[in-house]
């Protein structure tokens, strides 16, 4: 398994989500208003969704393309993998 150029950005996004999630937990424990908690939860969801989208797009753009070009994967296998990974978008 190799590290792709997008992975540091994905890690940053997930750490941001982690921070938002910690805030949500603290807000719940402190009895903060539900509207504020919902806003923070939205931030968590958005950060995770952005990280996932970046990962999937990077995989499509680089891994599948590279595997077919290098002959490590047949075009049919690459298409099946593409169909599998796009379920997560």
Secondary structure, 3 states (H helix, E strand, C coil): CCCCCCHHHHHHHHHHHHHHHHHHHHHHHHCCCHHHHHHHHHHHHHHHHHHHHHHHHHHHHHHHHHHHHCCCCCHHHHHHHHHHHHCCC
